[in-house]
Amino acid sequence: MADHKNKRESAGEFDYVIVGAGSAGCTLAARLSEDASVSVCVLEAGGPDTNPLIHAPIGFAFFGDKAPLNWRFETVPQKHLNNRNGHQPRGRTLGGSSSINAMIYIRGSRADYDRWAAHGATGWSWDDVFPYFLKAEDNGRGSDAHHAIGGPLTVSDLRYKNPLSDVFLEAAGEIQLPSNRDFNGDTQDGMGYYQVTQRDGQRCSAARAYLHPAMERPNVTVITDAHTERVLFDEKRANGVQFVHMGAPKSVTAKREVLLSAGAFQSPQILQLSGVGPAAHLRAHGIEVIADRAQVGENLQDHLDWAALYKAKSPDSIGMHMGMAMRALPALNAYRKRHEGLFTTNIAECGGFLKTDPSEPETDIQLHFLPAIVDDHGRKKHLGGGISCHVCVLRPKSRGTVRLASADPMAAPAIDPNFLSDEDDLKRLKKGARIVERIFDAPAMKAIRGKRLYLDEPADDAALEADIRNRSDTIYHPVGTCRMGSDTDAVVDPQCRVNGVEGLRVIDASIMPYLISGNTNAPTIMIAEKAADMIKQN
């Protein structure tokens, strides 16, 4: 590999080379470069985050199938979802998925991280990680026992709340569901509005929070349109990265470490392309084995999402109807002049965390309400107004894989979430769907909703299960494919160092041993904050 590297144009030598400018990579670049004596290079396959749709919060609705800001991955056929290929959008620009997500700020529960620590992720209990959530945070509500101010990541209440979101929460109260003002406070349990990663009515991505300020430092180099092909090794030690920059083959040298922050799909893909992974699988693709690591690409977990969709005649719904058309221009002007109004919505404004059975020790489903019909990631369009509520199982038992579909670094990986392979996930999702139906049947919602899409009412168990298998898909929280642990099979140790080699760490959502109870952006930033301190201490 060294000979191959020498044939390429060198992009220089740096102390640290970070692969991926997503939530973790941006955070790492900012924190490591605080030391002026340290040089940092960030490789990002996408381009700069200059598209105005990134920064206007409502713009996220247009990223469901939009290139080039979205990798638009697909899963392999899902056996338990009628052999459908699932859609897996991932951000492909500075900020990664934090530049195209719904901006919801959720940390997960104390029990999530204590579970990590109990299963070998030593030093990653709630008490260990909580300070790093605070270090990252600048909460518009101020500081208290649960929140902090002064961090790079702005967390705020929504500037605009759709009237239909109030109706949804009113309906939840009518069926005696508890309310919750702060899902990152004493408990997750209940219904309410989400806080979002927005600053002054605009998206606060990891790029805006961390990377752009860091790029003003002379010791930070960011190379966009740089598609990583593999990590380079000298024997067992990582010493650089081979990549293609705008069509030209290049390499970059890492004097200290290579840090993979390419996400739950591409970090394991890059490891395998580099010769770190299941030996038989690598040899089948003609890849020289550097380290036989059977668990690379295993343990994929994701939140499977099902949505109840209804027509609605309300002019407040977001969609293709006359009322929306009449509101669009004034809303655009309000956003341009003051960063206020409709264009600051994240659409998924409210929801909650609930137990499917009172006997559950903690909440096991999450709801996202949208004052719009969002069908198949927004790719299926419906004329007229509508509403929808999405439900997912928080701690799924199904496990999948990420494997090489090809030895070609430009090819997408073979993603198999193996959704609903564990029967428990289906049972909980059905219970969650029934709770959603109860909310939509409450007087407040019944007064504004129209015809239900895809299912008759009432839907029997067989019809509901068929609909779940026909339409369910990811809600964009893949993790676990480079599992962290203290056992010999773990991909990375609790310092995020890849076992079996030297000079290489994985720092992103792929190291999570278990999926956390909620949206994964804030925990991914926390992981990078904590890992940056580990690297500095070493």
LUMVONU-811042 format. One record per residue (C-alpha): residue in one letter; x, y, z; residue number from 1. Coordinates in Angstrom, 3 decimals, padded with zeros to 6 digits, always signed. Layout:
BEGIN
   residuo       east      north         up   num
         A          X          Y          Z   NUM
...
! end
This chain:
BEGIN
   residuo       east      north         up   num
         M   +000.000   +000.000   +000.000     1
         A   +002.906   +002.345   +000.672     2
         D   +004.007   +002.113   -002.970     3
         H   +000.466   +002.884   -004.100     4
         K   +000.392   +005.894   -001.811     5
         N   +003.628   +007.297   -003.263     6
         K   +002.100   +007.455   -006.736     7
         R   -000.440   +009.938   -005.479     8
         E   -000.156   +013.666   -004.967     9
         S   +000.411   +014.427   -001.298    10
         A   -001.996   +016.783   +000.445    11
         G   +000.515   +017.263   +003.246    12
         E   +001.322   +016.021   +006.725    13
         F   -000.799   +016.712   +009.787    14
         D   -000.880   +015.513   +013.353    15
         Y   -004.465   +014.327   +012.994    16
         V   -006.446   +013.405   +009.903    17
         I   -010.216   +013.330   +010.461    18
         V   -012.343   +011.464   +007.931    19
         G   -015.801   +013.020   +007.779    20
         A   -017.021   +016.522   +008.652    21
         G   -020.266   +015.415   +010.267    22
         S   -021.406   +015.931   +013.843    23
         A   -018.400   +014.118   +015.315    24
         G   -015.758   +015.254   +012.838    25
         C   -016.622   +018.947   +013.182    26
         T   -016.486   +018.680   +016.961    27
         L   -013.129   +016.884   +016.908    28
         A   -011.581   +019.409   +014.543    29
         A   -012.622   +022.300   +016.750    30
         R   -011.513   +020.767   +020.038    31
         L   -008.188   +019.299   +018.879    32
         S   -007.178   +022.510   +017.115    33
         E   -007.588   +024.508   +020.337    34
         D   -003.946   +023.534   +020.847    35
         A   -002.131   +025.825   +018.400    36
         S   +000.798   +023.394   +018.198    37
         V   -001.434   +020.659   +016.751    38
         S   -002.294   +020.472   +013.034    39
         V   -005.627   +019.015   +011.896    40
         C   -006.858   +018.001   +008.445    41
         V   -010.533   +017.198   +007.796    42
         L   -011.592   +015.248   +004.711    43
         E   -015.226   +015.633   +003.667    44
         A   -016.704   +013.854   +000.653    45
         G   -019.397   +016.490   +000.211    46
         G   -019.101   +020.162   -000.583    47
         P   -019.385   +023.324   +001.502    48
         D   -022.617   +023.936   +003.423    49
         T   -023.625   +026.933   +001.335    50
         N   -027.067   +025.790   +000.135    51
         P   -029.638   +028.182   +001.702    52
         L   -031.990   +025.232   +002.317    53
         I   -029.500   +023.974   +004.902    54
         H   -029.798   +027.095   +007.012    55
         A   -033.538   +027.779   +006.758    56
         P   -034.966   +025.174   +009.163    57
         I   -037.976   +024.302   +007.010    58
         G   -035.552   +023.405   +004.225    59
         F   -034.879   +020.007   +005.789    60
         A   -038.173   +018.835   +004.292    61
         F   -036.547   +018.979   +000.861    62
         F   -033.585   +016.723   +001.669    63
         G   -035.386   +013.369   +001.712    64
         D   -034.133   +012.496   -001.752    65
         K   -031.952   +015.426   -002.719    66
         A   -028.435   +015.091   -004.120    67
         P   -025.680   +016.122   -003.719    68
         L   -026.333   +017.023   -000.055    69
         N   -027.621   +013.523   +000.679    70
         W   -025.852   +010.193   +000.141    71
         R   -029.284   +008.625   -000.509    72
         F   -028.225   +005.156   +000.556    73
         E   -030.573   +002.205   +000.240    74
         T   -030.758   -000.936   +002.318    75
         V   -030.639   -004.420   +000.930    76
         P   -034.145   -005.972   +000.626    77
         Q   -035.650   -006.233   +004.095    78
         K   -037.008   -009.727   +004.687    79
         H   -039.505   -008.633   +007.335    80
         L   -040.664   -005.559   +005.413    81
         N   -041.939   -007.449   +002.379    82
         N   -038.454   -007.426   +000.801    83
         R   -038.519   -003.675   +000.304    84
         N   -035.316   -001.658   -000.072    85
         G   -035.305   +000.959   +002.661    86
         H   -034.178   +004.542   +002.147    87
         Q   -031.233   +005.733   +004.262    88
         P   -030.518   +009.450   +003.842    89
         R   -027.202   +010.713   +005.259    90
         G   -025.735   +014.196   +005.050    91
         R   -023.061   +014.809   +002.441    92
         T   -021.779   +018.297   +003.184    93
         L   -020.009   +020.144   +005.974    94
         G   -021.971   +019.304   +009.091    95
         G   -022.975   +015.903   +007.727    96
         S   -026.416   +014.784   +008.836    97
         S   -026.610   +017.711   +011.291    98
         S   -026.976   +019.862   +008.164    99
         I   -030.031   +017.999   +006.851   100
         N   -031.769   +016.631   +009.975   101
         A   -034.825   +017.897   +011.880   102
         M   -032.578   +019.569   +014.494   103
         I   -034.235   +017.847   +017.487   104
         Y   -032.047   +018.002   +020.600   105
         I   -032.356   +014.803   +022.640   106
         R   -029.689   +013.193   +024.802   107
         G   -031.350   +009.900   +025.693   108
         S   -031.887   +008.574   +029.199   109
         R   -029.514   +007.998   +032.105   110
         A   -030.220   +004.261   +031.773   111
         D   -028.915   +004.257   +028.179   112
         Y   -025.385   +005.235   +029.164   113
         D   -025.333   +003.212   +032.361   114
         R   -026.166   +000.245   +030.125   115
         W   -023.166   +001.084   +027.939   116
         A   -020.867   +001.088   +030.959   117
         A   -022.385   -002.111   +032.370   118
         H   -021.599   -003.891   +029.092   119
         G   -017.965   -002.903   +028.818   120
         A   -017.906   +000.746   +027.732   121
         T   -015.977   +001.708   +030.840   122
         G   -016.042   +005.430   +031.511   123
         W   -019.217   +006.035   +029.498   124
         S   -021.890   +005.911   +032.213   125
         W   -024.355   +008.794   +032.531   126
         D   -022.250   +010.466   +035.193   127
         D   -019.239   +010.220   +032.849   128
         V   -020.953   +011.631   +029.741   129
         F   -023.259   +014.259   +031.278   130
         P   -020.464   +016.861   +031.668   131
         Y   -019.784   +016.622   +027.935   132
         F   -023.401   +017.304   +027.035   133
         L   -023.111   +020.426   +029.178   134
         K   -019.749   +021.372   +027.649   135
         A   -021.300   +021.348   +024.173   136
         E   -024.503   +023.183   +025.063   137
         D   -025.597   +026.808   +024.904   138
         N   -029.255   +026.617   +025.886   139
         G   -031.526   +029.561   +025.230   140
         R   -033.451   +028.818   +028.416   141
         G   -030.325   +029.415   +030.492   142
         S   -028.380   +027.136   +032.807   143
         D   -029.799   +024.905   +035.531   144
         A   -029.221   +021.436   +036.943   145
         H   -029.774   +019.910   +033.493   146
         H   -028.509   +022.544   +031.058   147
         A   -025.620   +024.889   +030.381   148
         I   -024.812   +028.063   +028.510   149
         G   -021.641   +029.071   +026.724   150
         G   -020.976   +025.941   +024.660   151
         P   -020.649   +025.938   +020.863   152
         L   -023.982   +024.194   +020.148   153
         T   -026.982   +026.497   +020.414   154
         V   -030.120   +024.788   +021.727   155
         S   -033.339   +026.763   +021.674   156
         D   -037.097   +026.689   +021.789   157
         L   -038.820   +026.947   +018.435   158
         R   -039.483   +030.491   +017.279   159
         Y   -042.600   +029.331   +015.434   160
         K   -045.079   +026.706   +016.560   161
         N   -047.754   +025.519   +014.184   162
         P   -051.270   +025.759   +015.668   163
         L   -051.846   +022.102   +014.732   164
         S   -049.027   +021.085   +017.067   165
         D   -050.985   +022.666   +019.924   166
         V   -054.041   +020.690   +018.832   167
         F   -052.052   +017.453   +018.889   168
         L   -050.767   +018.100   +022.407   169
         E   -054.261   +019.048   +023.534   170
         A   -055.533   +015.717   +022.198   171
         A   -052.744   +013.875   +024.036   172
         G   -053.877   +015.531   +027.250   173
         E   -057.461   +014.509   +026.558   174
         I   -056.447   +010.834   +026.752   175
         Q   -054.486   +011.497   +029.945   176
         L   -050.973   +011.372   +028.525   177
         P   -048.614   +013.398   +030.758   178
         S   -046.969   +016.585   +029.527   179
         N   -043.240   +017.282   +029.592   180
         R   -041.597   +020.669   +029.080   181
         D   -038.037   +019.294   +028.985   182
         F   -037.222   +015.871   +027.545   183
         N   -033.624   +016.385   +028.698   184
         G   -034.636   +017.102   +032.279   185
         D   -035.680   +014.860   +035.152   186
         T   -037.541   +012.415   +032.906   187
         Q   -038.246   +011.745   +029.249   188
         D   -041.778   +010.568   +029.949   189
         G   -044.578   +012.671   +028.473   190
         M   -045.620   +014.883   +025.581   191
         G   -044.436   +018.334   +024.587   192
         Y   -042.427   +020.516   +022.249   193
         Y   -038.896   +019.558   +021.302   194
         Q   -035.964   +021.890   +021.714   195
         V   -033.915   +022.282   +018.564   196
         T   -030.363   +023.054   +017.497   197
         Q   -031.129   +026.489   +016.116   198
         R   -029.410   +029.843   +016.567   199
         D   -031.373   +033.019   +015.875   200
         G   -033.990   +031.114   +013.905   201
         Q   -031.458   +029.300   +011.715   202
         R   -030.022   +025.781   +011.813   203
         C   -027.089   +025.376   +014.175   204
         S   -025.364   +022.412   +012.569   205
         A   -022.118   +020.961   +013.865   206
         A   -020.408   +022.870   +011.057   207
         R   -021.838   +026.186   +012.194   208
         A   -021.274   +025.432   +015.886   209
         Y   -017.793   +023.942   +015.708   210
         L   -016.123   +023.755   +012.313   211
         H   -016.552   +027.225   +010.823   212
         P   -015.041   +028.959   +013.871   213
         A   -012.205   +026.408   +013.844   214
         M   -011.535   +026.996   +010.141   215
         E   -010.358   +030.499   +011.021   216
         R   -007.369   +028.941   +012.811   217
         P   -004.170   +028.450   +010.793   218
         N   -003.742   +024.888   +012.118   219
         V   -006.988   +023.600   +010.558   220
         T   -007.238   +022.437   +006.935   221
         V   -010.600   +021.326   +005.527   222
         I   -010.691   +019.579   +002.158   223
         T   -014.171   +019.215   +000.663   224
         D   -015.094   +016.970   -002.265   225
         A   -012.568   +014.501   -000.820   226
         H   -013.859   +010.922   -001.021   227
         T   -011.862   +008.635   +001.274   228
         E   -010.821   +005.333   -000.291   229
         R   -008.891   +003.721   +002.565   230
         V   -006.726   +004.241   +005.593   231
         L   -003.021   +003.692   +004.902   232
         F   -000.889   +001.529   +007.180   233
         D   +002.769   +000.977   +007.891   234
         E   +002.574   -002.617   +009.112   235
         K   -000.171   -002.332   +011.769   236
         R   +000.034   +001.403   +012.319   237
         A   -002.277   +003.841   +010.531   238
         N   -000.217   +006.651   +009.035   239
         G   -002.448   +008.334   +006.493   240
         V   -005.490   +008.334   +004.260   241
         Q   -005.859   +007.707   +000.556   242
         F   -008.624   +009.737   -001.096   243
         V   -009.908   +011.187   -004.344   244
         H   -010.191   +014.957   -004.479   245
         M   -012.394   +016.240   -007.276   246
         G   -011.350   +013.270   -009.384   247
         A   -007.622   +013.438   -008.594   248
         P   -005.963   +010.659   -006.520   249
         K   -004.316   +012.044   -003.393   250
         S   -003.055   +011.010   +000.011   251
         V   -002.469   +012.732   +003.318   252
         T   -000.139   +011.719   +006.144   253
         A   -001.154   +011.494   +009.797   254
         K   +001.817   +011.927   +012.133   255
         R   -000.173   +010.998   +015.226   256
         E   -003.535   +009.422   +014.454   257
         V   -006.256   +008.873   +011.876   258
         L   -009.734   +009.535   +013.260   259
         L   -012.672   +007.969   +011.425   260
         S   -015.871   +009.982   +011.852   261
         A   -017.708   +008.865   +008.730   262
         G   -020.803   +007.536   +010.508   263
         A   -022.458   +004.205   +011.182   264
         F   -022.433   +003.190   +007.509   265
         Q   -019.172   +004.557   +006.174   266
         S   -016.811   +004.131   +009.123   267
         P   -017.176   +000.330   +008.983   268
         Q   -017.052   +000.478   +005.192   269
         I   -013.763   +002.392   +005.272   270
         L   -012.326   +000.016   +007.865   271
         Q   -013.167   -002.942   +005.656   272
         L   -011.789   -001.255   +002.552   273
         S   -008.607   -000.662   +004.553   274
         G   -008.191   -004.306   +005.526   275
         V   -009.707   -004.147   +009.015   276
         G   -012.724   -006.408   +009.300   277
         P   -013.924   -010.001   +008.897   278
         A   -011.027   -011.697   +007.130   279
         A   -013.074   -014.035   +004.912   280
         H   -015.296   -011.172   +003.765   281
         L   -012.298   -008.975   +002.941   282
         R   -010.505   -011.730   +001.044   283
         A   -013.656   -012.421   -000.953   284
         H   -013.348   -008.837   -002.213   285
         G   -009.620   -009.148   -002.865   286
         I   -008.621   -006.914   +000.043   287
         E   -005.402   -007.564   +001.963   288
         V   -006.185   -008.264   +005.619   289
         I   -004.424   -005.943   +008.065   290
         A   -006.445   -007.060   +011.084   291
         D   -009.079   -009.787   +011.278   292
         R   -011.865   -008.055   +013.206   293
         A   -015.083   -010.040   +012.906   294
         Q   -017.326   -007.430   +014.549   295
         V   -016.616   -004.583   +012.118   296
         G   -019.956   -003.864   +010.483   297
         E   -021.947   -005.992   +012.941   298
         N   -024.411   -004.749   +015.600   299
         L   -026.250   -002.266   +013.334   300
         Q   -029.224   -000.795   +015.205   301
         D   -031.723   +001.779   +013.999   302
         H   -035.091   +003.215   +014.953   303
         L   -037.755   +001.778   +012.665   304
         D   -040.520   +004.318   +012.106   305
         W   -044.199   +003.932   +011.205   306
         A   -046.495   +006.872   +010.543   307
         A   -050.233   +007.432   +010.799   308
         L   -051.236   +009.778   +007.972   309
         Y   -054.454   +011.809   +007.721   310
         K   -055.866   +014.439   +005.448   311
         A   -056.748   +017.732   +007.163   312
         K   -058.620   +020.764   +005.900   313
         S   -056.830   +023.222   +008.164   314
         P   -055.059   +026.103   +006.398   315
         D   -052.295   +025.687   +009.011   316
         S   -051.145   +022.360   +007.608   317
         I   -047.940   +022.390   +005.575   318
         G   -048.437   +021.000   +002.099   319
         M   -049.590   +021.566   -001.448   320
         H   -052.785   +023.558   -000.999   321
         M   -054.031   +027.118   -001.531   322
         G   -053.716   +028.144   +002.110   323
         M   -050.049   +027.260   +002.105   324
         A   -049.476   +029.092   -001.153   325
         M   -051.011   +032.251   +000.288   326
         R   -048.788   +032.051   +003.382   327
         A   -045.530   +031.321   +001.587   328
         L   -044.495   +034.808   +000.446   329
         P   -045.230   +036.620   +003.730   330
         A   -043.471   +033.782   +005.568   331
         L   -040.421   +034.093   +003.326   332
         N   -040.269   +037.833   +003.957   333
         A   -040.529   +037.311   +007.731   334
         Y   -037.692   +034.834   +007.571   335
         R   -035.456   +037.010   +005.398   336
         K   -035.963   +040.121   +007.515   337
         R   -036.139   +038.735   +011.059   338
         H   -035.524   +034.952   +010.923   339
         E   -039.017   +034.441   +012.274   340
         G   -042.202   +032.663   +011.282   341
         L   -043.076   +029.566   +009.309   342
         F   -039.645   +029.113   +007.708   343
         T   -038.062   +028.584   +011.141   344
         T   -040.139   +025.463   +011.855   345
         N   -038.474   +022.071   +011.915   346
         I   -041.937   +020.651   +011.069   347
         A   -041.445   +017.848   +013.646   348
         E   -042.165   +020.395   +016.356   349
         C   -043.601   +018.216   +019.096   350
         G   -044.045   +014.641   +020.203   351
         G   -043.042   +012.640   +023.209   352
         F   -041.729   +009.566   +024.946   353
         L   -044.188   +007.007   +026.275   354
         K   -044.459   +003.522   +027.750   355
         T   -046.410   +000.976   +025.724   356
         D   -047.332   -000.646   +029.035   357
         P   -047.356   +000.871   +032.535   358
         S   -045.164   -002.007   +033.718   359
         E   -042.261   -000.896   +031.502   360
         P   -039.303   +000.380   +033.570   361
         E   -038.819   +003.325   +031.200   362
         T   -040.292   +004.833   +028.056   363
         D   -039.989   +002.511   +025.061   364
         I   -041.488   +004.502   +022.160   365
         Q   -041.048   +008.002   +020.756   366
         L   -043.593   +010.065   +018.801   367
         H   -042.962   +012.843   +016.277   368
         F   -046.009   +014.875   +015.214   369
         L   -045.912   +016.804   +011.941   370
         P   -048.545   +019.284   +010.707   371
         A   -048.018   +017.802   +007.248   372
         I   -048.315   +014.523   +005.390   373
         V   -044.770   +013.141   +005.299   374
         D   -045.041   +009.908   +003.335   375
         D   -042.033   +007.754   +002.428   376
         H   -039.517   +010.361   +003.660   377
         G   -041.486   +013.067   +001.866   378
         R   -040.885   +011.422   -001.496   379
         K   -044.567   +010.569   -002.061   380
         K   -046.493   +013.775   -002.601   381
         H   -050.144   +014.372   -001.681   382
         L   -052.284   +017.282   -002.800   383
         G   -054.076   +019.140   -000.044   384
         G   -053.364   +019.553   +003.635   385
         G   -052.663   +016.832   +006.135   386
         I   -051.109   +015.708   +009.399   387
         S   -049.036   +012.753   +010.505   388
         C   -047.615   +011.181   +013.620   389
         H   -044.544   +008.962   +013.525   390
         V   -043.776   +006.318   +016.141   391
         C   -040.577   +004.329   +016.715   392
         V   -039.382   +001.693   +019.188   393
         L   -036.597   +003.257   +021.253   394
         R   -034.485   +000.223   +022.128   395
         P   -034.945   -002.260   +019.268   396
         K   -033.706   -005.808   +019.646   397
         S   -033.207   -006.373   +015.906   398
         R   -029.581   -006.308   +014.753   399
         G   -028.192   -005.825   +011.266   400
         T   -024.914   -005.419   +009.383   401
         V   -022.916   -003.137   +007.112   402
         R   -020.789   -005.028   +004.603   403
         L   -018.916   -004.254   +001.414   404
         A   -021.042   -004.562   -001.681   405
         S   -017.871   -004.009   -003.687   406
         A   -014.167   -003.331   -003.209   407
         D   -014.751   -000.099   -005.132   408
         P   -014.524   +002.751   -002.589   409
         M   -017.000   +004.751   -004.673   410
         A   -019.682   +002.086   -004.292   411
         A   -022.260   +002.314   -001.522   412
         P   -021.982   -000.210   +001.307   413
         A   -024.432   -003.107   +001.682   414
         I   -026.680   -001.902   +004.511   415
         D   -028.910   -004.464   +006.205   416
         P   -030.701   -003.147   +009.322   417
         N   -032.603   -006.451   +009.486   418
         F   -035.660   -004.540   +010.681   419
         L   -038.274   -006.501   +012.673   420
         S   -036.089   -009.613   +012.805   421
         D   -036.904   -009.675   +016.516   422
         E   -040.600   -010.155   +017.184   423
         D   -040.484   -007.874   +020.235   424
         D   -039.901   -004.842   +018.003   425
         L   -043.075   -005.551   +016.033   426
         K   -045.132   -006.005   +019.190   427
         R   -043.981   -002.680   +020.617   428
         L   -044.446   -000.854   +017.315   429
         K   -048.029   -002.108   +017.085   430
         K   -048.720   -000.945   +020.625   431
         G   -047.231   +002.430   +019.766   432
         A   -049.427   +002.668   +016.676   433
         R   -052.495   +002.041   +018.819   434
         I   -051.508   +004.897   +021.138   435
         V   -051.210   +007.190   +018.114   436
         E   -054.668   +006.112   +016.966   437
         R   -056.060   +006.996   +020.399   438
         I   -054.577   +010.489   +020.144   439
         F   -056.089   +011.001   +016.696   440
         D   -059.443   +009.796   +018.030   441
         A   -059.429   +012.325   +020.884   442
         P   -061.909   +015.212   +020.452   443
         A   -059.321   +017.909   +019.652   444
         M   -057.796   +015.950   +016.767   445
         K   -061.065   +014.479   +015.565   446
         A   -062.331   +018.008   +014.995   447
         I   -059.658   +018.810   +012.409   448
         R   -058.636   +015.541   +010.779   449
         G   -060.072   +014.068   +007.617   450
         K   -059.670   +010.755   +005.825   451
         R   -056.953   +008.370   +006.920   452
         L   -054.474   +007.224   +004.297   453
         Y   -053.579   +003.551   +003.733   454
         L   -055.738   +002.110   +006.520   455
         D   -059.474   +001.944   +007.138   456
         E   -060.829   +002.779   +010.556   457
         P   -060.837   +000.967   +012.807   458
         A   -057.889   -001.071   +011.544   459
         D   -057.718   -004.637   +012.835   460
         D   -054.427   -006.212   +013.969   461
         A   -053.800   -007.997   +010.678   462
         A   -054.278   -004.810   +008.652   463
         L   -052.082   -002.801   +010.999   464
         E   -049.268   -005.352   +010.876   465
         A   -049.505   -005.471   +007.080   466
         D   -049.282   -001.678   +006.938   467
         I   -046.236   -001.675   +009.221   468
         R   -044.503   -004.166   +006.932   469
         N   -045.590   -002.203   +003.845   470
         R   -044.519   +001.297   +004.898   471
         S   -042.179   +001.353   +007.900   472
         D   -038.647   +002.641   +007.437   473
         T   -035.827   +004.343   +009.284   474
         I   -036.169   +007.571   +011.220   475
         Y   -032.455   +008.139   +010.626   476
         H   -030.669   +006.904   +013.759   477
         P   -028.236   +004.146   +012.663   478
         V   -025.553   +003.260   +015.220   479
         G   -023.424   +000.441   +016.571   480
         T   -021.387   -000.912   +013.657   481
         C   -018.001   -000.248   +015.297   482
         R   -019.079   -001.305   +018.760   483
         M   -017.178   +000.006   +021.757   484
         G   -016.365   -002.334   +024.625   485
         S   -013.742   -003.875   +026.884   486
         D   -014.029   -007.386   +025.433   487
         T   -011.628   -008.753   +022.853   488
         D   -014.325   -008.806   +020.145   489
         A   -015.145   -005.095   +020.436   490
         V   -014.178   -002.997   +017.409   491
         V   -012.937   -000.112   +019.560   492
         D   -011.883   +000.066   +023.190   493
         P   -013.339   +002.657   +025.609   494
         Q   -010.726   +005.123   +024.330   495
         C   -012.234   +004.720   +020.826   496
         R   -009.024   +003.050   +019.586   497
         V   -009.497   +000.354   +016.946   498
         N   -008.442   -002.999   +018.368   499
         G   -005.795   -004.895   +016.402   500
         V   -004.062   -001.829   +014.941   501
         E   -002.416   +001.369   +016.173   502
         G   -002.890   +005.053   +015.426   503
         L   -006.534   +004.659   +014.434   504
         R   -009.734   +005.583   +016.256   505
         V   -013.405   +005.588   +015.343   506
         I   -015.322   +008.485   +016.850   507
         D   -018.961   +008.736   +015.818   508
         A   -022.351   +007.037   +016.360   509
         S   -020.974   +003.726   +015.091   510
         I   -019.210   +003.106   +018.418   511
         M   -022.445   +003.104   +020.452   512
         P   -022.869   -000.382   +021.957   513
         Y   -026.623   +000.185   +022.185   514
         L   -028.916   +002.648   +020.483   515
         I   -029.930   +005.466   +022.816   516
         S   -033.530   +006.380   +023.584   517
         G   -034.070   +009.198   +021.118   518
         N   -032.516   +011.265   +018.358   519
         T   -028.797   +010.652   +017.945   520
         N   -027.232   +013.977   +016.949   521
         A   -026.589   +015.361   +020.441   522
         P   -025.103   +012.050   +021.694   523
         T   -022.782   +011.914   +018.670   524
         I   -021.465   +015.396   +019.467   525
         M   -021.042   +014.315   +023.096   526
         I   -019.001   +011.294   +021.969   527
         A   -016.637   +013.557   +020.032   528
         E   -016.345   +016.039   +022.909   529
         K   -015.338   +013.233   +025.275   530
         A   -013.033   +011.550   +022.757   531
         A   -011.250   +014.853   +022.078   532
         D   -010.388   +015.102   +025.759   533
         M   -009.113   +011.514   +025.734   534
         I   -006.859   +012.273   +022.772   535
         K   -005.523   +015.435   +024.412   536
         Q   -004.782   +013.561   +027.632   537
         N   -002.840   +010.910   +025.714   538
! end
